[in-house]
Each structure stands twice: as C-alpha cells, then as structure tokens.
Amino acid sequence: MKKTLLLILITLISCSDPIPNSKIEIYDSSIESIIDIYSQIEIIADSIALPEGPVWDSNSNSLLFVDIMNNKVHKWNSADGVSDFISPSGNTGYAPNLDFGMLGANGLAIDSNGKLFLCQHGDRRIAKTSINPSTKPEFLTVIDNFEGKKFNSPNDLVFGNDGSIYFTDPAFGFFNLETFEFVEDDIKKLNFNGVYRYNPENNDLSLITDKIDLPNGIGISPDNKFLYVNKMSVLDGNPKIIKIDIDNYNQTELFDGKELMEMYKGYFDGMTVHSSGNIFTSGPGGLLVVSNEGKLMAKIDLGHLTNVTFDDDEGYVYATGFVDNPKVFRMKVKN
C-alpha cells in the first residue's frame, strides 16, 4: 500500500506543471521570447567587495568582472570558478586621485583584436591590455583627457561598429561611499560629467553631451543608430534612460524610473543591449528589461545591481551586485 501511494505521489509530482520563478515579473508577454519564466537564478560569485563591469571573453569562454574596491579584475568560468586575474586594474599611480574609495577599474570591453579595454577610475583614463593573468599588467593609455584636462573617472564604455568608443565620465573616483557624497578637490579639472565619442583611427574625441548630470551605464542599439545612457539618481532622485541619436547627438528621454525608485531599491547603473534591441539594465527593483520604445517589459528581482552583460550567444545573462548585494548572478535566457 505504501509503495502504491509513493508511486502515485511521484507520478503526480512528475506530471504537475513547472512553477514559474517568482522573482521574474513579466509586463509584456512578447518578452517571453527571450526570458524563460521558469529559469533559475544562480550565484556564481560572492564575497566580492564591489563587483562591476562584467564582460564575456569568448576566447577563454569566461566572464571577466572587476572588484572596484580591491582594484582587481576577476575571471569566472564553469570549470574553474572564480579566480584573481589582473591586479592592479584601475589605480596604478598613473594620475593623481584622492586615494580612497572606488579607484579600481569599472567598465570593461573587449575589442575585435582581443584586447581588454578598462575604464580606470584611479588612473582617470581608458586603457587597454592583453587578456592574460597578471600582477604586473602593462596598460596602454587609449585616452585620458578632454581638451588637456584629465577626465573625472571614466565609468563605462561600448564599441560602435566603426571602432568608435563611446563612454561616460562621471566623478565616481571622487565619491565617498561612507558619506555618500562627491568630494571637490583641485585635482578635479572638469566641472561637468560627460558622455564622449572617441575615434582611435584619427584620435578624434567629441563631447556628445554634458547635460546628463550623472551619466553611468552606456549601450548602443544593434543598428548603431542610437546610444542609451543611464542617468543615475544619486544627485536628484530622478533616474532615467536617455536615448541619443548618434548622427546629431539629439537626446530624448526613453524611460523615466522615478516611480520605480519610489517602490524599490537600486539605481540605473550599468546596462547592455540584447540583439533584439531590448535594453537589459540595472535599476530600481533589480534587473529591468526596457524595449527600444521605452516600455518596461520585465523585472527580475536580483536585488541592488551594478551592471549586466550576456555571453556571446546570449544564452545567459550575467549581473553584478552592489555593496549591499556583493554577488555575481547568471540566469539562462532563450537564444
């Protein structure tokens, strides 16, 4: 009798419908072509002081990400787990800084030649290096000033199809996490936070805008016609995603996150753009998915996040957490 009941119970369980992940909220069913509501969320790294800047390295089939506070780049893959990879990452003594806080590298990107590009807070530049483990990395400066004035602390970057580098330059190298305030100092030479375009072919640097008070994460549309820039809310409590026409630099508001911020914890920090054109971004409530028309498609409750990326075939989405949530997550998506 007991065996019969056990068999019945096993049969009922095996035949029951799978349970959707309660952390995944869908607001437009069309996004289910990408997001599987049954996907589970994995923690692939923790005990990282401030993880940021995730990027997928296809050559080693690994995720690279930084620990800003400890001035390191880490490497993760399913075979070996997490390991130290490059140290120092963003503060080598190249430029004057305030010697506290968030001075390691932040945003990372890999170019078509397999070079790793780093937004270096402490060194106040964009630099590049080989993708090799090192405790004595050799960095080559890509760009470090605007009109002869040192950058604040380049934060995030993305490549255009023509090789141009688009990047943001808020002053987080001058931010005190203990007081949650920006520190003014004579070594800070620019009185604005810029979004830039740099063409390495002719060494041409253009200021796209200085009108976004705290630009952070940056992404580019699959057709390379538009930039998306996250306006954080640290200064005014009014987070937005800004859309910028690459041809004329006209900017419009794509998405207003103020209502979300009143309900959930988190900021519009790092982002990435899926090949479908949907924007995957950190934001109030965790990982947000926003269409290229500015519609909130989904929210995935991963806590307070800093950044997000995909692997090369968009089979997984990876996200890094803030200091109160210092983990690295991954979730399988449909590709």
VOGU-3710 file (C-alpha; in Angstrom, 3 decimals, decimal comma):
1> mkktlllili> 0,000/0,000/0,000  2,805/2,407/0,937  4,613/1,643/-2,319  1,416/2,329/-4,277  0,885/5,695/-2,572  4,519/6,603/-3,161  4,230/5,771/-6,859  1,059/7,845/-7,130  2,768/10,778/-5,412  5,803/10,551/-7,695
11> tliscsdpip> 3,543/10,402/-10,748  1,560/13,451/-9,624  4,732/15,438/-8,992  6,293/14,456/-12,309  3,118/15,337/-14,206  2,499/18,657/-12,491  3,253/21,880/-14,302  6,600/23,568/-13,560  6,409/26,524/-11,224  7,371/29,952/-12,640
21> nskieiydss> 10,224/31,739/-10,908  8,567/34,229/-8,522  11,459/36,641/-8,969  10,599/37,120/-12,653  7,790/39,585/-13,366  6,561/39,865/-16,954  4,724/43,040/-18,038  4,599/42,298/-21,768  4,266/38,666/-22,832  6,289/39,234/-26,026
31> iesiidiysq> 9,460/39,361/-23,913  8,937/35,670/-23,141  10,602/35,019/-26,493  13,799/35,914/-24,584  13,032/35,394/-20,901  12,070/31,954/-19,663  9,795/32,456/-16,661  10,949/29,097/-15,290  14,661/29,945/-15,346  16,522/29,686/-12,084
41> ieiiadsial> 18,960/32,302/-10,812  22,465/31,085/-9,988  25,022/32,801/-7,761  28,402/32,239/-9,419  30,499/34,526/-7,196  30,207/36,190/-3,814  32,480/37,811/-1,208  33,440/40,446/-3,798  33,561/43,912/-2,208  32,024/45,735/-5,189
51> pegpvwdsns> 31,598/43,679/-8,378  31,167/45,608/-11,637  31,995/45,739/-15,326  31,121/42,202/-16,485  32,226/41,250/-19,999  32,300/37,893/-21,758  35,644/36,651/-23,098  34,854/34,261/-25,936  38,459/33,064/-26,278  38,507/31,536/-22,795
61> nsllfvdimn> 34,741/31,029/-22,529  34,840/33,029/-19,309  33,285/36,014/-17,611  35,603/38,836/-16,596  34,442/41,305/-13,953  36,033/43,765/-11,573  36,151/44,389/-7,858  36,345/48,181/-7,814  37,225/48,472/-4,132  40,073/45,941/-4,277
71> nkvhkwnsad> 41,479/47,140/-7,611  41,184/43,752/-9,345  39,789/42,010/-12,399  38,405/38,550/-11,652  37,746/35,657/-14,003  34,948/33,084/-13,780  34,108/30,010/-15,793  32,068/26,912/-15,089  35,152/24,681/-14,942  37,364/26,663/-12,559
81> gvsdfispsg> 35,030/29,026/-10,712  36,340/32,448/-9,640  39,995/33,422/-9,700  42,051/36,618/-9,451  43,028/37,687/-12,963  44,527/41,174/-13,241  45,756/43,319/-10,347  46,010/46,276/-10,154  43,130/47,025/-12,508  42,399/50,741/-12,340
91> ntgyapnldf> 44,707/52,518/-9,914  48,399/52,232/-10,785  49,652/55,715/-9,872  49,243/56,998/-13,429  47,131/60,006/-12,405  46,502/61,994/-9,218  43,452/60,906/-7,244  42,079/61,223/-3,728  43,439/57,817/-2,679  40,178/56,484/-1,280
101> gmlganglai> 37,021/54,782/-2,401  36,206/53,437/-5,827  39,556/53,591/-7,627  39,758/50,235/-9,374  38,611/49,624/-12,935  34,903/49,784/-13,673  33,511/49,154/-17,172  35,248/46,551/-19,335  35,024/45,794/-23,045  36,891/43,557/-25,483
111> dsngklflcq> 37,661/44,777/-28,989  37,794/42,805/-32,231  41,546/42,247/-31,744  41,052/40,586/-28,379  42,348/43,474/-26,279  40,752/44,264/-22,940  39,681/47,898/-22,539  39,231/49,205/-18,989  37,612/52,338/-17,596  40,108/53,125/-14,833
121> hgdrriakts> 38,746/55,240/-12,004  42,013/55,835/-10,169  44,103/56,413/-13,287  41,313/58,568/-14,778  41,681/57,129/-18,258  40,607/54,438/-20,661  43,431/51,944/-21,072  43,899/48,613/-22,805  45,892/45,492/-22,087  46,248/41,873/-23,120
131> inpstkpefl> 43,792/39,357/-21,698  46,306/37,472/-19,589  46,528/36,863/-15,841  48,991/39,314/-14,328  50,046/41,048/-11,128  52,131/43,451/-13,226  49,860/44,310/-16,144  51,103/46,539/-18,940  48,461/49,163/-19,673  48,488/51,333/-22,774
141> tvidnfegkk> 46,629/54,636/-22,488  43,846/54,981/-25,041  42,546/58,416/-23,966  42,938/60,333/-20,703  41,830/63,937/-21,183  39,373/66,311/-22,770  40,946/69,490/-24,154  44,003/68,943/-21,979  42,047/68,374/-18,760  42,156/65,000/-17,036
151> fnspndlvfg> 38,932/63,017/-17,096  36,991/62,616/-13,860  36,894/58,794/-13,772  35,706/57,020/-16,935  32,948/54,643/-15,908  31,514/52,579/-18,761  32,157/52,096/-22,476  30,820/50,424/-25,590  32,199/49,966/-29,107  30,443/51,098/-32,263
161> ndgsiyftdp> 30,605/49,091/-35,487  33,121/51,581/-36,889  35,509/51,079/-33,960  34,485/54,259/-32,144  34,474/54,098/-28,358  31,509/55,665/-26,582  31,994/56,234/-22,871  30,711/58,021/-19,784  32,798/60,050/-17,345  31,034/60,726/-14,033
171> afgffnletf> 33,123/61,606/-10,980  32,832/58,380/-9,002  36,577/58,397/-8,390  35,742/61,394/-6,191  32,844/59,721/-4,397  32,975/58,909/-0,692  30,928/55,766/-0,041  30,934/56,397/3,719  29,344/59,838/3,485  27,658/59,116/0,113
181> efveddikkl> 28,893/62,462/-1,199  31,073/63,691/-4,041  34,270/65,360/-2,891  35,501/68,505/-4,618  39,257/68,919/-4,985  41,714/70,952/-7,057  42,898/67,838/-8,880  39,441/67,503/-10,434  39,728/69,577/-13,614  36,374/69,146/-15,355
191> nfngvyrynp> 33,282/70,840/-13,924  30,827/68,525/-15,727  30,158/64,820/-16,219  30,444/63,991/-19,904  29,442/61,415/-22,462  32,054/61,087/-25,217  32,832/59,513/-28,557  36,438/58,648/-29,366  37,675/57,533/-32,783  41,044/55,765/-32,368
201> enndlslitd> 41,709/55,885/-36,114  42,142/59,662/-36,197  42,470/60,363/-32,453  39,291/62,431/-32,538  37,425/62,975/-29,264  33,944/64,522/-29,286  31,848/65,596/-26,324  28,409/64,151/-27,028  26,721/65,817/-24,060  27,457/67,417/-20,710
211> kidlpngigi> 23,742/67,770/-19,917  23,250/64,424/-18,143  24,139/65,261/-14,562  25,377/61,764/-13,654  25,772/59,503/-16,701  26,686/55,923/-15,918  25,958/52,780/-17,959  26,023/53,057/-21,740  24,750/50,834/-24,559  24,282/51,001/-28,304
221> spdnkflyvn> 21,372/49,847/-30,466  22,018/46,843/-32,736  21,733/49,080/-35,826  24,273/51,522/-34,306  21,900/54,466/-34,702  21,295/55,227/-31,018  23,109/55,331/-27,727  21,379/54,619/-24,447  22,779/56,246/-21,305  21,669/55,643/-17,755
231> kmsvldgnpk> 21,153/58,800/-15,748  21,632/57,805/-12,121  19,589/59,266/-9,306  22,244/59,735/-6,633  22,039/63,509/-7,045  18,364/64,224/-7,622  16,330/61,044/-7,133  15,173/61,204/-10,754  16,616/58,243/-12,698  16,141/57,964/-16,452
241> iikididnyn> 17,327/56,157/-19,539  18,385/58,732/-22,117  18,331/57,964/-25,859  20,872/59,780/-28,040  20,827/59,930/-31,832  24,389/59,143/-32,927  24,111/61,224/-36,118  23,260/64,536/-34,466  23,603/63,865/-30,702  19,982/64,882/-30,086
251> qtelfdgkel> 18,805/63,334/-26,848  15,368/62,326/-25,616  14,038/60,634/-22,520  13,398/56,964/-23,268  12,319/55,766/-19,827  11,541/57,507/-16,530  12,377/55,390/-13,489  11,183/57,731/-10,763  8,045/55,736/-9,985  10,038/52,513/-9,719
261> memykgyfdg> 12,552/54,178/-7,443  9,775/55,143/-5,044  8,912/51,447/-4,700  12,217/49,600/-4,968  15,881/49,844/-4,074  18,549/50,376/-6,728  19,843/52,762/-9,386  20,123/52,913/-13,152  23,752/51,841/-13,280  25,231/49,510/-15,923
271> mtvhssgnif> 23,338/48,191/-18,951  23,648/46,080/-22,076  21,539/45,848/-25,234  20,240/42,498/-26,465  20,343/41,715/-30,194  16,536/42,108/-30,183  17,003/45,782/-29,282  15,706/45,366/-25,723  17,754/47,057/-23,014  18,767/44,970/-20,004
281> tsgpggllvv> 19,714/47,355/-17,215  20,270/47,515/-13,508  17,588/49,645/-11,902  15,148/50,020/-9,039  13,932/46,510/-8,256  16,834/44,591/-9,788  17,329/43,750/-13,458  14,941/45,649/-15,733  14,154/44,923/-19,370  13,080/48,008/-21,336
291> snegklmaki> 12,118/47,974/-25,005  13,708/50,315/-27,537  10,418/52,223/-27,437  10,709/52,813/-23,691  8,265/50,213/-22,398  9,053/48,236/-19,250  8,871/44,611/-20,386  10,048/42,688/-17,327  11,692/42,939/-13,930  13,898/40,280/-12,363
301> dlghltnvtf> 14,392/40,627/-8,629  18,146/40,243/-8,184  18,449/42,931/-5,533  20,557/46,067/-5,859  22,707/45,650/-9,010  25,600/47,469/-10,653  25,853/46,025/-14,175  24,793/43,350/-16,653  26,047/41,543/-19,762  25,431/38,497/-21,972
311> dddegyvyat> 27,717/35,755/-23,168  28,472/35,640/-26,879  25,469/33,562/-27,935  23,102/35,311/-25,491  22,413/32,043/-23,756  22,922/33,513/-20,294  22,541/36,957/-18,779  25,062/37,888/-16,068  24,593/40,587/-13,428  26,800/42,056/-10,715
321> gfvdnpkvfr> 25,517/43,285/-7,346  26,145/46,434/-5,302  27,988/46,603/-1,940  24,880/45,503/-0,023  24,467/42,650/-2,507  28,056/41,735/-3,498  27,370/38,774/-5,724  27,555/37,825/-9,373  24,459/36,150/-10,824  23,591/34,361/-14,015
331> mkvkn> 20,286/33,279/-15,489  19,617/31,251/-18,612  17,665/33,061/-21,337  16,259/31,981/-24,689  18,532/32,466/-27,681
//
